[in-house]
Amino acid sequence: MSDPCILVPTLDEAETIGDVVADFRAAGYDDVLVVDGGSTDGTRETARDAGARVVTQSGSGKGQAVREAVAEHVDSEYVLMLDGDGTYDADDAEAMLDPLRTGEAEHVIGNRFADMRSGAMTTLNRIGNRLINAAFGAIHGESFGDILSGYRAFTRESFERMHLTAEGFGIETEMAVECAKRGIPTTVVPITYLPRPAGSNTNLHPVRDGGIIILELYRRAKTNNPLFYFGSIGTVSTVTGFLIAAYVGIEWVTRQISHEVLAVVAAFAILVGVQLLMFGVLADLILSLHRERLREGE
């Protein structure tokens, strides 16, 4: 059985990457691959000096780095992915890899909330993470505990079955959605989440990246949960139409004022909303039948 590849995407993390590489090397992992997004602070040199195999990605963004690394630079059967900011513990690596080795799962997510140390995450980020995880469960029907966790273990074969397009931090969300959509056996492992060491800066922008993640979750619902996707749009359109229609009716009854244009808009909104709801139901039925056929063919 081949040794796992420890995959670490980086961007300007010279303050922490040396210790990260050294910790995994000391834990017995010889293949530590650092994929750098064009750092200007000496990240590549620090990682190389610590014993890592270092490559510079051709594009930009964490998502692009991970896809390129697996496609071109990883030969191992198993991949353990983590951030280079020193917030993940090398002592959790075996627990992350064990479900892959035993065949229990093909994708493993490290749950940071199981042992989150003081100062590791701001209150705003905690709330945002909880909301995003709740939204994921509601939209995609799975509870993976911590879909934004950057500590992942997966088989290379399962990764290659995923259709991933995110360029930045949305890669974790995409991977979780693809696991749910394609039925990739996934398990969650409790891990320790540490505060960032002093002197290191985060590349994450909570509001901007949180918005991107929410939009990605909703966009992906189109093919994984069409009833939710089209049903939500249809419900908004229908309710809007009825509200406008109620306003038009009240104006006519109480003030004898007609709003022909608004009446047409209300009728159109209701018609479109009902059609979207019907389309969502039909699409969900087709998807359910397709999944049933796939299960029967296995």
C-alpha positions as CSV (number, residue, x, y, z in Angstrom):
1,M,0.0,0.0,0.0
2,S,1.5,3.4,-1.0
3,D,2.3,6.1,1.5
4,P,-0.2,9.0,1.5
5,C,0.6,12.3,0.0
6,I,0.3,15.2,2.4
7,L,-1.0,18.0,0.2
8,V,-0.6,21.6,1.4
9,P,-1.8,24.5,-0.8
10,T,-0.1,27.8,0.2
11,L,0.0,31.5,-0.4
12,D,2.3,33.7,1.6
13,E,2.6,31.4,4.6
14,A,6.3,31.6,5.3
15,E,5.6,32.1,9.0
16,T,4.0,28.7,9.5
17,I,4.7,26.4,6.6
18,G,8.2,25.4,7.9
19,D,6.7,24.0,11.1
20,V,3.8,22.4,9.3
21,V,6.1,20.5,7.0
22,A,8.5,19.6,9.8
23,D,5.7,18.2,12.0
24,F,4.4,15.9,9.2
25,R,7.9,14.8,8.3
26,A,8.6,14.0,12.0
27,A,5.3,12.0,12.1
28,G,6.7,9.7,9.4
29,Y,5.2,11.2,6.3
30,D,7.9,11.5,3.6
31,D,5.8,12.8,0.7
32,V,4.8,16.3,1.7
33,L,3.7,18.3,-1.4
34,V,3.4,22.1,-1.1
35,V,1.6,23.7,-4.0
36,D,2.2,27.4,-3.9
37,G,0.1,30.1,-5.5
38,G,2.9,32.5,-6.1
39,S,4.0,33.6,-2.6
40,T,6.3,36.6,-2.3
41,D,7.4,36.0,1.3
42,G,9.7,33.0,0.9
43,T,7.1,30.3,1.5
44,R,8.5,28.0,-1.2
45,E,12.0,28.3,0.1
46,T,11.0,27.7,3.7
47,A,8.9,24.7,2.7
48,R,11.7,23.2,0.6
49,D,14.2,23.7,3.4
50,A,11.9,21.9,5.8
51,G,11.8,18.8,3.5
52,A,8.8,19.4,1.3
53,R,8.4,18.7,-2.4
54,V,7.4,22.2,-3.7
55,V,5.7,23.1,-7.0
56,T,4.3,26.4,-8.1
57,Q,0.7,26.2,-9.5
58,S,0.1,27.4,-13.0
59,G,-3.1,29.4,-12.0
60,S,-4.4,31.0,-8.8
61,G,-6.6,30.0,-6.0
62,K,-6.8,27.1,-3.6
63,G,-9.3,25.1,-5.7
64,Q,-7.1,25.3,-8.8
65,A,-4.1,24.4,-6.8
66,V,-5.7,21.2,-5.4
67,R,-7.1,20.1,-8.8
68,E,-3.7,20.6,-10.5
69,A,-1.8,18.9,-7.7
70,V,-3.9,15.7,-7.8
71,A,-3.9,15.6,-11.6
72,E,-0.2,16.2,-12.2
73,H,1.8,15.8,-9.0
74,V,0.2,13.1,-6.8
75,D,0.9,9.4,-7.4
76,S,-0.3,8.1,-4.0
77,E,-3.5,6.2,-3.6
78,Y,-4.4,8.4,-0.6
79,V,-4.2,12.2,-0.2
80,L,-4.3,14.1,3.1
81,M,-5.1,17.8,2.4
82,L,-4.6,20.6,4.9
83,D,-3.9,24.3,5.0
84,G,-0.4,25.6,5.6
85,D,-1.4,28.0,8.4
86,G,-0.5,25.8,11.3
87,T,-4.1,25.4,12.5
88,Y,-4.2,21.6,11.9
89,D,-2.4,19.0,14.0
90,A,-0.2,16.3,12.5
91,D,-1.2,14.1,15.4
92,D,-4.7,13.8,13.8
93,A,-3.4,12.5,10.5
94,E,-3.7,8.8,11.2
95,A,-7.2,9.2,12.4
96,M,-8.0,10.9,9.2
97,L,-6.4,8.3,7.0
98,D,-7.7,5.2,8.9
99,P,-11.2,5.2,7.3
100,L,-9.6,5.2,3.9
101,R,-7.3,2.3,4.7
102,T,-10.0,0.2,6.2
103,G,-12.4,0.9,3.3
104,E,-14.9,2.5,5.6
105,A,-14.9,5.7,3.5
106,E,-13.4,7.3,0.4
107,H,-13.6,10.8,1.7
108,V,-12.9,12.0,5.3
109,I,-13.7,15.4,6.8
110,G,-12.0,16.7,9.9
111,N,-14.6,18.2,12.3
112,R,-12.9,21.3,13.8
113,F,-15.8,21.9,16.3
114,A,-14.9,18.6,18.1
115,D,-11.9,20.2,19.7
116,M,-11.6,23.9,18.8
117,R,-9.0,25.7,20.9
118,S,-9.6,29.1,22.3
119,G,-9.0,31.8,19.8
120,A,-9.0,29.5,16.8
121,M,-12.1,31.0,15.3
122,T,-13.9,34.3,15.7
123,T,-17.5,34.4,16.8
124,L,-18.5,35.7,13.4
125,N,-16.8,32.8,11.7
126,R,-18.4,30.3,14.1
127,I,-21.9,31.7,13.4
128,G,-21.2,31.7,9.6
129,N,-19.9,28.1,9.7
130,R,-23.0,26.9,11.6
131,L,-25.3,28.6,9.2
132,I,-23.5,27.2,6.1
133,N,-23.5,23.7,7.6
134,A,-27.2,24.0,8.3
135,A,-27.9,25.3,4.8
136,F,-25.9,22.4,3.3
137,G,-27.9,19.9,5.3
138,A,-31.2,21.5,4.3
139,I,-30.3,21.7,0.6
140,H,-28.3,18.5,0.1
141,G,-29.8,16.2,2.7
142,E,-26.5,15.3,4.3
143,S,-24.9,16.3,7.6
144,F,-21.1,16.3,7.4
145,G,-20.6,18.4,10.5
146,D,-18.0,20.8,9.2
147,I,-18.1,21.1,5.4
148,L,-15.7,24.1,5.4
149,S,-13.0,22.2,7.1
150,G,-9.7,22.3,5.3
151,Y,-8.5,19.0,6.8
152,R,-9.5,16.3,4.3
153,A,-8.4,12.8,3.4
154,F,-9.6,11.2,0.3
155,T,-8.7,8.5,-2.3
156,R,-7.4,9.9,-5.5
157,E,-9.9,7.8,-7.4
158,S,-12.9,9.4,-5.6
159,F,-11.4,12.8,-6.2
160,E,-11.2,12.1,-9.9
161,R,-14.9,11.2,-9.9
162,M,-15.8,14.7,-8.7
163,H,-16.6,17.6,-11.0
164,L,-14.8,20.5,-9.4
165,T,-14.6,24.0,-10.8
166,A,-14.1,26.3,-7.8
167,E,-11.0,28.4,-7.9
168,G,-10.7,29.6,-4.3
169,F,-11.9,28.5,-0.9
170,G,-15.1,27.1,-2.3
171,I,-13.3,23.9,-3.1
172,E,-14.2,22.4,0.3
173,T,-17.9,23.2,-0.3
174,E,-17.7,21.7,-3.8
175,M,-16.1,18.5,-2.5
176,A,-18.8,18.1,0.1
177,V,-21.6,18.7,-2.4
178,E,-20.0,16.2,-4.9
179,C,-19.7,13.6,-2.1
180,A,-23.5,13.9,-1.4
181,K,-24.4,14.1,-5.1
182,R,-22.3,11.1,-6.2
183,G,-22.8,9.0,-3.2
184,I,-19.1,8.9,-2.3
185,P,-18.8,7.2,1.1
186,T,-17.9,10.0,3.5
187,T,-17.2,10.0,7.2
188,V,-16.4,12.7,9.7
189,V,-13.5,12.5,12.2
190,P,-13.0,14.7,15.3
191,I,-9.9,16.8,15.1
192,T,-8.1,19.5,17.0
193,Y,-8.3,23.0,15.5
194,L,-5.6,25.4,16.7
195,P,-5.4,29.2,16.7
196,R,-3.2,30.7,14.0
197,P,0.4,31.4,15.3
198,A,1.2,35.0,16.0
199,G,2.6,36.8,12.9
200,S,0.7,34.8,10.3
201,N,-2.1,36.4,8.3
202,T,-5.3,34.7,7.0
203,N,-6.1,34.7,3.3
204,L,-9.8,34.2,4.1
205,H,-12.3,37.1,3.9
206,P,-15.4,35.9,5.9
207,V,-18.1,38.0,4.3
208,R,-16.9,37.7,0.7
209,D,-15.9,34.1,0.9
210,G,-19.0,33.2,3.0
211,G,-21.2,34.8,0.3
212,I,-19.5,32.8,-2.4
213,I,-19.9,29.6,-0.5
214,I,-23.7,30.2,0.1
215,L,-24.2,30.9,-3.7
216,E,-22.2,27.8,-4.6
217,L,-24.4,25.7,-2.3
218,Y,-27.5,27.1,-3.9
219,R,-26.2,26.8,-7.4
220,R,-25.2,23.2,-6.9
221,A,-28.7,22.4,-5.6
222,K,-29.9,22.7,-9.2
223,T,-28.6,19.3,-10.1
224,N,-28.6,17.6,-6.6
225,N,-31.9,18.9,-5.2
226,P,-34.0,20.4,-8.0
227,L,-37.1,20.5,-5.9
228,F,-35.4,22.9,-3.4
229,Y,-33.7,24.9,-6.2
230,F,-36.7,25.5,-8.4
231,G,-39.2,25.2,-5.6
232,S,-37.6,28.1,-3.7
233,I,-37.6,30.4,-6.7
234,G,-41.1,29.3,-7.6
235,T,-42.4,30.0,-4.0
236,V,-40.8,33.5,-4.0
237,S,-42.4,34.3,-7.4
238,T,-45.8,32.9,-6.4
239,V,-45.9,34.7,-3.0
240,T,-44.8,37.9,-4.7
241,G,-47.5,37.6,-7.2
242,F,-50.2,37.0,-4.6
243,L,-49.0,40.0,-2.6
244,I,-49.1,42.3,-5.6
245,A,-52.6,40.8,-6.5
246,A,-53.8,41.5,-2.9
247,Y,-52.6,45.1,-3.2
248,V,-54.4,45.6,-6.5
249,G,-57.6,44.1,-5.1
250,I,-57.5,46.3,-2.0
251,E,-56.9,49.4,-4.1
252,W,-59.8,48.5,-6.3
253,V,-62.2,47.8,-3.5
254,T,-61.4,50.7,-1.2
255,R,-60.4,53.4,-3.6
256,Q,-61.8,52.3,-7.0
257,I,-58.3,52.6,-8.4
258,S,-57.3,50.0,-11.0
259,H,-53.6,49.0,-11.5
260,E,-53.8,47.1,-14.8
261,V,-50.0,46.9,-15.2
262,L,-49.6,45.6,-11.6
263,A,-52.4,43.1,-12.2
264,V,-50.6,41.7,-15.3
265,V,-47.3,41.5,-13.3
266,A,-49.1,39.7,-10.5
267,A,-50.6,37.2,-12.8
268,F,-47.3,36.6,-14.6
269,A,-45.4,36.1,-11.3
270,I,-48.0,33.6,-10.1
271,L,-48.0,31.7,-13.4
272,V,-44.2,31.5,-13.5
273,G,-44.0,30.5,-9.8
274,V,-46.5,27.7,-10.2
275,Q,-44.7,26.4,-13.3
276,L,-41.3,26.5,-11.5
277,L,-42.9,24.5,-8.6
278,M,-44.2,21.9,-11.0
279,F,-40.9,21.8,-12.9
280,G,-39.1,21.2,-9.5
281,V,-41.4,18.3,-8.6
282,L,-40.9,16.7,-12.1
283,A,-37.1,17.2,-12.0
284,D,-36.9,15.7,-8.5
285,L,-38.9,12.7,-9.7
286,I,-36.6,12.2,-12.7
287,L,-33.6,12.5,-10.5
288,S,-35.0,10.0,-8.0
289,L,-35.7,7.5,-10.8
290,H,-32.2,8.1,-12.2
291,R,-30.6,7.3,-8.8
292,E,-32.7,4.3,-8.4
293,R,-31.6,3.0,-11.8
294,L,-28.0,3.6,-10.9
295,R,-28.4,1.6,-7.6
296,E,-30.0,-1.3,-9.4
297,G,-27.2,-1.3,-11.9
298,E,-24.5,-1.6,-9.2
